[in-house]
């Protein structure tokens, strides 16, 4: 943590980004991380606006700039929210400067998030950028098989392959189909 910073994960909906972020959060907590925050961009924005209205900005900044690991999902939500983007930029800069970790995720590549501004984009792209691709057919089959086993279902022979072939690469839709 803090060496390659920030970590930016992007990919279409249903590819497991949120699941990955939750795993990072849980592992950090398991290892004794007490100053770990995981939230959505919408939650960050809401808390920031509440702090602005309630004159609690110093407390807000202390909370989010004082963490060892800050994880924010769905950063595409920040588009068009200039005050929040500026606050996030200063938060990311502070955490990076102090060697603390930032993990961000979005539904598209950093290059497609230009409305977040050149400064924030430069920070995001200075770290590790990882694309998460839609599930291929063999992975969809494995997911379907695992879901069937978890639910203790009995399906006809060939049903797993049929579901995996006809469903798109979205794990949520596979779950719904099963």
C-alpha positions as CSV (number, residue, x, y, z in Angstrom):
1,X,0.0,0.0,0.0
2,X,1.2,3.5,-0.9
3,X,3.9,2.3,-3.3
4,X,1.8,2.2,-6.5
5,X,-0.8,4.9,-5.9
6,X,-3.6,5.3,-6.7
7,X,-5.0,2.0,-7.9
8,X,-7.6,2.7,-10.5
9,X,-9.9,-0.1,-11.6
10,X,-12.3,0.3,-14.6
11,X,-14.7,-1.8,-16.6
12,X,-18.3,-2.1,-17.5
13,X,-21.0,-2.8,-15.0
14,X,-21.2,-6.3,-13.7
15,X,-17.6,-7.2,-14.1
16,X,-16.8,-7.4,-10.4
17,X,-15.2,-4.0,-9.6
18,X,-17.3,-3.4,-6.5
19,X,-16.7,-7.0,-5.4
20,X,-12.9,-6.4,-5.8
21,X,-13.1,-3.1,-3.8
22,X,-15.1,-4.8,-1.1
23,X,-12.4,-7.5,-1.0
24,X,-9.6,-5.0,-0.6
25,X,-11.6,-3.2,2.1
26,X,-12.2,-6.5,4.0
27,X,-8.6,-7.6,3.7
28,X,-7.3,-4.2,5.0
29,X,-9.7,-4.4,7.9
30,X,-8.7,-8.0,8.6
31,X,-5.1,-7.0,8.8
32,X,-5.9,-4.5,11.5
33,X,-6.5,-1.4,9.4
34,X,-8.5,0.9,11.6
35,X,-8.3,3.9,9.3
36,X,-9.9,2.4,6.2
37,X,-12.9,4.0,4.4
38,X,-14.8,2.5,1.6
39,X,-17.7,4.5,0.0
40,X,-19.3,5.4,-3.3
41,X,-18.6,8.6,-5.1
42,X,-22.3,9.5,-4.4
43,X,-21.7,9.1,-0.6
44,X,-18.5,11.1,-0.7
45,X,-20.4,13.9,-2.5
46,X,-23.3,13.8,-0.1
47,X,-21.0,13.9,2.9
48,X,-19.0,16.7,1.4
49,X,-22.1,18.8,0.7
50,X,-23.4,18.2,4.2
51,X,-20.0,19.4,5.5
52,X,-20.2,22.5,3.4
53,X,-23.7,23.4,4.6
54,X,-23.1,22.5,8.2
55,X,-19.7,24.2,8.4
56,X,-18.1,20.9,9.2
57,X,-15.5,21.0,6.4
58,X,-12.5,20.7,8.8
59,X,-14.0,17.5,10.3
60,X,-14.8,16.2,6.8
61,X,-11.2,16.8,5.6
62,X,-9.7,15.3,8.8
63,X,-11.8,12.2,8.4
64,X,-11.0,11.5,4.7
65,X,-7.4,12.8,4.6
66,X,-6.5,11.0,7.8
67,X,-7.1,7.5,6.6
68,X,-4.5,4.9,5.7
69,X,-6.7,3.6,2.8
70,X,-9.4,5.4,1.0
71,X,-11.6,3.4,-1.5
72,X,-14.1,5.2,-3.7
73,X,-16.4,3.3,-6.1
74,X,-18.2,4.8,-9.2
75,X,-16.0,7.9,-9.6
76,X,-17.8,8.7,-12.9
77,X,-20.5,10.1,-10.5
78,X,-18.2,13.0,-9.9
79,X,-18.5,14.3,-13.4
80,X,-20.0,17.8,-13.4
81,X,-19.5,18.3,-9.7
82,X,-16.6,20.7,-9.7
83,X,-16.5,21.5,-6.0
84,X,-16.5,17.8,-5.1
85,X,-13.8,17.1,-7.8
86,X,-11.6,19.8,-6.3
87,X,-12.0,18.4,-2.8
88,X,-11.3,14.9,-4.0
89,X,-8.2,16.1,-5.8
90,X,-6.8,17.7,-2.6
91,X,-7.7,14.6,-0.6
92,X,-5.9,12.3,-3.1
93,X,-2.9,14.6,-3.2
94,X,-2.7,14.6,0.6
95,X,-2.9,10.8,0.8
96,X,-0.4,10.3,-1.9
97,X,2.1,12.8,-0.4
98,X,1.9,11.0,2.9
99,X,2.3,7.5,1.4
100,X,-1.2,6.4,2.1
101,X,-3.3,4.4,-0.4
102,X,-6.1,5.4,-2.7
103,X,-8.2,3.0,-4.6
104,X,-10.7,4.2,-7.2
105,X,-13.1,2.5,-9.6
106,X,-15.2,3.6,-12.5
107,X,-17.4,2.2,-15.2
108,X,-15.1,3.5,-18.0
109,X,-11.4,4.2,-18.6
110,X,-9.7,7.2,-17.2
111,X,-9.3,8.7,-20.7
112,X,-13.1,8.8,-20.9
113,X,-13.4,10.7,-17.7
114,X,-12.0,14.0,-18.9
115,X,-14.6,16.0,-17.3
116,X,-13.0,15.2,-13.9
117,X,-10.3,17.7,-14.9
118,X,-6.7,17.4,-16.0
119,X,-5.3,17.6,-12.4
120,X,-7.3,14.7,-11.1
121,X,-6.9,12.7,-14.3
122,X,-3.1,13.1,-14.0
123,X,-3.2,11.8,-10.4
124,X,-5.3,8.8,-11.4
125,X,-3.2,7.9,-14.4
126,X,0.1,8.3,-12.4
127,X,-0.7,5.1,-10.5
128,X,-1.7,1.6,-11.6
129,X,-4.7,1.5,-14.0
130,X,-6.4,-1.8,-14.4
131,X,-9.1,-2.8,-16.8
132,X,-11.6,-5.4,-15.8
133,X,-13.1,-7.1,-18.8
134,X,-16.5,-8.8,-19.2
135,X,-16.6,-12.4,-18.3
136,X,-15.6,-14.9,-21.1
137,X,-17.7,-18.0,-21.7
138,X,-15.6,-20.3,-19.5
139,X,-15.7,-17.9,-16.6
140,X,-19.5,-17.4,-17.1
141,X,-19.8,-21.2,-17.0
142,X,-17.8,-21.4,-13.7
143,X,-19.9,-18.6,-12.2
144,X,-23.1,-20.3,-13.1
145,X,-21.9,-23.7,-11.8
146,X,-20.8,-22.0,-8.5
147,X,-24.2,-20.3,-8.1
148,X,-26.0,-23.6,-8.7
149,X,-23.9,-25.3,-6.1
150,X,-24.4,-22.5,-3.6
151,X,-28.2,-22.7,-4.0
152,X,-28.1,-26.5,-4.1
153,X,-30.1,-26.6,-7.3
154,X,-30.5,-29.5,-9.7
155,X,-30.4,-28.5,-13.3
156,X,-30.7,-30.6,-16.5
157,X,-27.5,-31.6,-18.2
158,X,-26.3,-28.8,-20.5
159,X,-28.2,-26.1,-18.6
160,X,-25.0,-24.5,-17.3
161,X,-23.5,-24.2,-20.8
162,X,-26.8,-23.0,-22.2
163,X,-27.0,-20.2,-19.6
164,X,-23.4,-19.3,-20.0
165,X,-23.6,-19.1,-23.8
166,X,-26.8,-17.0,-24.0
167,X,-26.1,-14.6,-21.1
168,X,-23.9,-11.6,-21.6
169,X,-20.7,-11.2,-19.6
170,X,-22.5,-9.6,-16.6
171,X,-22.3,-11.6,-13.4
172,X,-25.5,-9.9,-12.0
173,X,-27.5,-11.1,-15.0
174,X,-26.1,-14.6,-14.5
175,X,-27.2,-14.6,-10.9
176,X,-30.7,-13.5,-12.0
177,X,-30.9,-16.2,-14.6
178,X,-29.9,-18.9,-12.1
